[in-house]
């Protein structure tokens, strides 16, 4: 197998982070290709490599065939069929991990909209809406359930798996916006932020010098920027 993983800006692209951090953490080799967000709408440009016009996309060149796998969940499922360790080996932990990953993939819309991902800044948010409060409360409940039931330090046990990858962007969001998820869930956030794969992503994010206006506007609407660690 010869993989190319196509992602976008490290600062902004939460969907890109998920397969990237999983493949990096598990030692699944891939060519790293970045296609930056050049504008608010990148559909036409991204259609050249992704049928949805979105990132991420995984290109698998094997046995003389080139296969495109799209959507972060689709990529994770594809990798799970070919590499050990994507999901927990324990059946109960695997069921929890798969449900939690699916919930992240389809839910938490207010968190996504009100706390957009930007790795390199710190934001003092506006007053939280009730809907955002519900999302944060659910995050805390879900993370504590996994940590209590499977012993941590990762969400489904002692190893980094796909469920941690799916919530990796939220770890950055918790830090960026100073979200209160409680001490136990915060310990998972801190553990994730110290993971070598997450540190590599953060280093690349801080080194980025380009900005995209619509992403910057979304972040500005979320609150007051109190620190910006990105390259000028």
Residue, then its C-alpha position, 0 to 999 in steps of 0.5 A: x500500500x502507498x498512501x497519500x493523505x490530502x489535508x488542508x491548513x493545520x490551524x483550521x482543518x479539524x476534519x483533516x486532523x482526524x486521519x492524519x493524527x491517527x495514521x501518525x500515531x499508529x505509524x501508518x506511513x503516508x505521503x503528506x500533501x497539503x491543499x490550503x483553504x484559499x477562499x471561503x469556497x474551495x469546492x471546485x479546486x478540491x474536486x480535482x482530488x475529492x469527489x465531495x470537494x472537501x478534505x481530507x481524502x486518502x489516495x491508495x495506490x496498490x496493485x497498480x490501482x489508484x483508489x480515492x477514499x473520502x470523508x474522515x470516517x470513510x478513511x478511518x473505516x478503510x484503514x481499520x480493514x487494513x491495519x491493526x490498532x485503529x479500533x480497540x481490541x476489546x469488544x466492549x471498548x470497541x463498541x464504545x469507541x465506534x459509537x462515540x466516534x459516530x456521535x462526533x462525526x454527526x453531532x456537536x454542531x453548536x460546538x463546531x459552529x461557535x468554537x471553530x478550530x484554530x490551533x494557534x490562538x487563544x480566545x476569550x469567548x462570548x457568553x455560551x449559548x444553552x446549546x453550546x453548554x449542552x454540547x460541552x456537558x455531553x463531551x464531559x459525560x462521554x469522556x468521563x464514561x470512557x475513562x472510567x470504564x476502560x481505565x484511560x489514559x485514552x478514551x477507550x483504554x491504554x492505547x490511542x485509537x480512532x475515537x481519540x483521533x475523532x475528538x483530537x480537534x476538540x482537545x485543541x478547541x478546549x484549549x483555544x476557548x478555555x472550555x470547562x470540561x471538568x478535571x477528569x476530561x481535562x486530564x485527557x485533553x492535556x494527555x492528548x495535547x502532549x502526544x507526539x503526533x499532536x505536537x507535530x500537528x501543532x508545530x506545523x500549525x504555528x509555522x503557517x503564515x497564510x490566513x483565510x478570511x472567512x475562517x478568521x472571521x468565524x473565530x473573531x465572531x466567537x470571542x475576543x482574541x487574547x493571544x496569537x502564537x502563529x507565524x506572522 
